[in-house]
């Protein structure tokens, strides 16, 4: 199988713009959710650490 045959699915006919924009929007959405969840997790850990370190003092 040549490279041209391997990548022949990329244009998706006349629906290429719709398909690739849908993939792009989905990727951006998932990446944003992942980054925000990670950020919220770190903030929560810091807040809990501060809360429980003050109680022991």
DSSP file (Angstrom, degrees, kcal/mol; ACC not computed):
  #  RESIDUE AA STRUCTURE BP1 BP2  ACC     N-H-->O    O-->H-N    N-H-->O    O-->H-N    TCO  KAPPA ALPHA  PHI   PSI    X-CA   Y-CA   Z-CA
    1    1 A X              0   0    0      0, 0.0     2,-0.1     0, 0.0     0, 0.0   0.000 360.0 360.0 360.0 127.8    0.0    0.0    0.0
    2    2 A X     >  -     0   0    0      1,-0.1     4,-2.2     4,-0.0     5,-0.1  -0.364 360.0-107.9 -84.5 168.2    1.5    3.4   -1.0
    3    3 A X  H  > S+     0   0    0      1,-0.2     4,-2.3     2,-0.2    -1,-0.1   0.854 119.5  56.3 -64.3 -35.0    1.2    6.5    1.0
    4    4 A X  H  4 S+     0   0    0      1,-0.2    -1,-0.2     2,-0.2     4,-0.1   0.915 110.4  44.2 -64.1 -42.7   -1.3    8.0   -1.4
    5    5 A X  H >4 S+     0   0    0      1,-0.2     3,-0.9     2,-0.2     4,-0.2   0.874 111.9  54.1 -67.9 -36.7   -3.6    5.0   -0.9
    6    6 A X  H 3< S+     0   0    0     -4,-2.2     3,-0.4     1,-0.2    -2,-0.2   0.891 115.8  36.8 -66.5 -39.8   -3.1    5.1    2.8
    7    7 A X  T >< S+     0   0    0     -4,-2.3     3,-1.2     1,-0.2     4,-0.3   0.193  83.8 106.1 -98.2  16.2   -4.1    8.8    3.1
    8    8 A X  T <  S+     0   0    0     -3,-0.9     3,-0.4     1,-0.2     4,-0.3   0.694  71.5  64.2 -69.6 -17.7   -6.8    8.7    0.5
    9    9 A X  T >  S+     0   0    0     -3,-0.4     3,-0.8    -4,-0.2    -1,-0.2   0.671  80.4  85.4 -78.2 -15.6   -9.5    8.9    3.2
   10   10 A X  T <  S+     0   0    0     -3,-1.2    -1,-0.2     1,-0.2    -2,-0.1   0.842  82.2  54.6 -59.3 -40.2   -8.4   12.3    4.4
   11   11 A X  T 3  S-     0   0    0     -3,-0.4     5,-0.3    -4,-0.3    -1,-0.2   0.810  82.1-158.8 -68.0 -27.0  -10.5   14.5    1.9
   12   12 A X    X   -     0   0    0     -3,-0.8     3,-1.8    -4,-0.3     7,-0.1   0.794  43.1 -98.8  53.7  31.9  -13.8   12.8    2.8
   13   13 A X  G >  S-     0   0    0      1,-0.3     3,-0.9     2,-0.2    -4,-0.0  -0.314  87.1 -18.5  62.3-138.9  -15.3   13.9   -0.5
   14   14 A X  G 3  S+     0   0    0      1,-0.2    -1,-0.3     2,-0.1     3,-0.2   0.479 133.1  67.5 -81.4  -0.8  -17.4   17.0   -0.3
   15   15 A X  G <>  +     0   0    0     -3,-1.8     4,-2.6     1,-0.2    -1,-0.2   0.219  64.0 110.8-100.9  13.5  -17.9   16.7    3.5
   16   16 A X  H <> S+     0   0    0     -3,-0.9     4,-2.8    -5,-0.3     5,-0.3   0.904  76.4  49.5 -58.7 -46.5  -14.2   17.4    4.4
   17   17 A X  H  > S+     0   0    0     -3,-0.2     4,-2.2     1,-0.2     5,-0.2   0.929 114.2  45.3 -61.0 -45.6  -14.8   20.8    6.0
   18   18 A X  H  > S+     0   0    0     -4,-0.2     4,-2.0     2,-0.2    -2,-0.2   0.929 115.8  46.2 -62.8 -46.5  -17.7   19.4    8.1
   19   19 A X  H  X S+     0   0    0     -4,-2.6     4,-2.2     2,-0.2    -2,-0.2   0.943 116.2  42.8 -65.3 -49.0  -15.8   16.3    9.2
   20   20 A X  H  X S+     0   0    0     -4,-2.8     4,-2.3    -5,-0.2    -1,-0.2   0.847 113.7  51.5 -71.3 -32.2  -12.5   18.0   10.0
   21   21 A X  H  X S+     0   0    0     -4,-2.2     4,-2.7    -5,-0.3    -1,-0.2   0.888 109.7  50.7 -69.1 -36.0  -14.2   20.9   11.8
   22   22 A X  H  X S+     0   0    0     -4,-2.0     4,-2.3    -5,-0.2    -2,-0.2   0.912 111.4  47.9 -64.6 -42.6  -16.2   18.4   13.9
   23   23 A X  H  X S+     0   0    0     -4,-2.2     4,-2.5     2,-0.2    -2,-0.2   0.912 113.1  49.2 -62.7 -41.7  -12.9   16.6   14.8
   24   24 A X  H  X S+     0   0    0     -4,-2.3     4,-2.6     2,-0.2    -2,-0.2   0.929 111.8  46.6 -64.3 -46.2  -11.3   19.9   15.7
   25   25 A X  H  X S+     0   0    0     -4,-2.7     4,-2.4     1,-0.2    -1,-0.2   0.902 113.3  49.9 -63.3 -41.4  -14.2   21.1   17.9
   26   26 A X  H  X S+     0   0    0     -4,-2.3     4,-2.5    -5,-0.2     5,-0.2   0.918 112.0  47.8 -63.4 -43.5  -14.3   17.7   19.6
   27   27 A X  H  X S+     0   0    0     -4,-2.5     4,-2.6     2,-0.2     5,-0.2   0.928 112.6  48.1 -64.0 -45.1  -10.5   17.7   20.3
   28   28 A X  H  X S+     0   0    0     -4,-2.6     4,-2.4     1,-0.2    -1,-0.2   0.897 112.6  49.9 -62.8 -40.5  -10.6   21.3   21.6
   29   29 A X  H  X S+     0   0    0     -4,-2.4     4,-2.5    -5,-0.2    -2,-0.2   0.937 113.1  44.5 -63.9 -47.6  -13.5   20.5   23.9
   30   30 A X  H  X S+     0   0    0     -4,-2.5     4,-2.3     2,-0.2    -2,-0.2   0.909 114.4  49.5 -65.3 -41.9  -11.9   17.4   25.3
   31   31 A X  H  X S+     0   0    0     -4,-2.6     4,-2.5    -5,-0.2    -1,-0.2   0.912 111.6  49.1 -63.9 -42.1   -8.6   19.1   25.8
   32   32 A X  H  X S+     0   0    0     -4,-2.4     4,-2.6    -5,-0.2     5,-0.2   0.924 111.8  48.5 -62.9 -45.0  -10.3   22.1   27.5
   33   33 A X  H  X S+     0   0    0     -4,-2.5     4,-2.4     1,-0.2    -1,-0.2   0.897 112.1  49.6 -62.5 -40.2  -12.2   19.8   29.9
   34   34 A X  H  X S+     0   0    0     -4,-2.3     4,-2.2     2,-0.2    -2,-0.2   0.931 112.8  46.0 -64.3 -46.0   -9.1   17.9   30.7
   35   35 A X  H  X S+     0   0    0     -4,-2.5     4,-2.3     1,-0.2    -2,-0.2   0.911 114.5  47.3 -65.7 -42.9   -7.0   21.0   31.5
   36   36 A X  H  X S+     0   0    0     -4,-2.6     4,-2.7     2,-0.2    -1,-0.2   0.897 111.7  50.5 -66.4 -39.6   -9.8   22.6   33.6
   37   37 A X  H  X S+     0   0    0     -4,-2.4     4,-2.2    -5,-0.2    -2,-0.2   0.906 111.5  48.3 -64.5 -41.0  -10.4   19.3   35.5
   38   38 A X  H  X S+     0   0    0     -4,-2.2     4,-2.2     2,-0.2    -2,-0.2   0.906 112.5  48.5 -65.0 -41.3   -6.7   19.1   36.2
   39   39 A X  H  X S+     0   0    0     -4,-2.3     4,-2.4     2,-0.2    -2,-0.2   0.925 112.1  48.3 -64.3 -45.2   -6.5   22.7   37.3
   40   40 A X  H  X S+     0   0    0     -4,-2.7     4,-2.3     1,-0.2    -2,-0.2   0.874 109.9  53.4 -62.7 -37.6   -9.6   22.2   39.6
   41   41 A X  H  X S+     0   0    0     -4,-2.2     4,-2.4     2,-0.2    -1,-0.2   0.927 110.0  46.8 -63.2 -45.7   -8.1   19.1   41.1
   42   42 A X  H  X S+     0   0    0     -4,-2.2     4,-2.2     1,-0.2    -2,-0.2   0.913 112.3  50.1 -64.0 -42.0   -4.8   20.9   42.0
   43   43 A X  H  X S+     0   0    0     -4,-2.4     4,-2.5     1,-0.2    -1,-0.2   0.895 110.9  50.0 -62.7 -40.0   -6.7   23.8   43.5
   44   44 A X  H  X S+     0   0    0     -4,-2.3     4,-2.8     2,-0.2     5,-0.2   0.903 109.4  50.7 -65.8 -41.9   -8.8   21.5   45.6
   45   45 A X  H  X S+     0   0    0     -4,-2.4     4,-2.3     2,-0.2    -2,-0.2   0.909 112.3  46.9 -62.7 -41.1   -5.8   19.6   46.8
   46   46 A X  H  X S+     0   0    0     -4,-2.2     4,-2.6     2,-0.2    -2,-0.2   0.925 112.7  49.4 -66.0 -43.8   -4.1   22.9   47.9
   47   47 A X  H  X S+     0   0    0     -4,-2.5     4,-2.5     2,-0.2    -2,-0.2   0.919 113.7  45.5 -62.3 -43.9   -7.3   24.1   49.5
   48   48 A X  H  X S+     0   0    0     -4,-2.8     4,-2.6     2,-0.2     5,-0.3   0.893 111.8  52.2 -66.7 -39.1   -7.7   20.9   51.5
   49   49 A X  H  X S+     0   0    0     -4,-2.3     4,-1.8    -5,-0.2    -2,-0.2   0.921 112.5  45.3 -62.6 -43.5   -4.1   20.9   52.4
   50   50 A X  H  X S+     0   0    0     -4,-2.6     4,-1.6     2,-0.2    -2,-0.2   0.906 113.0  51.2 -65.7 -41.1   -4.4   24.4   53.8
   51   51 A X  H  X S+     0   0    0     -4,-2.5     4,-1.1     1,-0.2    -2,-0.2   0.938 115.6  39.3 -62.7 -47.8   -7.6   23.6   55.6
   52   52 A X  H  X S+     0   0    0     -4,-2.6     4,-0.9     1,-0.2    -1,-0.2   0.733 111.2  57.3 -80.7 -21.2   -6.3   20.6   57.4
   53   53 A X  H  < S+     0   0    0     -4,-1.8     4,-0.4    -5,-0.3    -1,-0.2   0.829 106.0  51.5 -75.3 -29.0   -2.8   22.0   58.1
   54   54 A X  H >< S+     0   0    0     -4,-1.6     3,-0.7     1,-0.2    -2,-0.2   0.828 104.4  57.0 -72.6 -32.6   -4.5   24.9   60.0
   55   55 A X  H 3< S+     0   0    0     -4,-1.1    -1,-0.2     1,-0.2    -2,-0.2   0.816 103.6  53.3 -69.7 -29.6   -6.5   22.6   62.1
   56   56 A X  T 3<        0   0    0     -4,-0.9    -1,-0.2     1,-0.2    -2,-0.2   0.633 360.0 360.0 -80.6 -13.4   -3.5   20.8   63.4
   57   57 A X    <         0   0    0     -3,-0.7    -1,-0.2    -4,-0.4    -2,-0.1   0.473 360.0 360.0 -76.4 360.0   -1.8   24.0   64.5
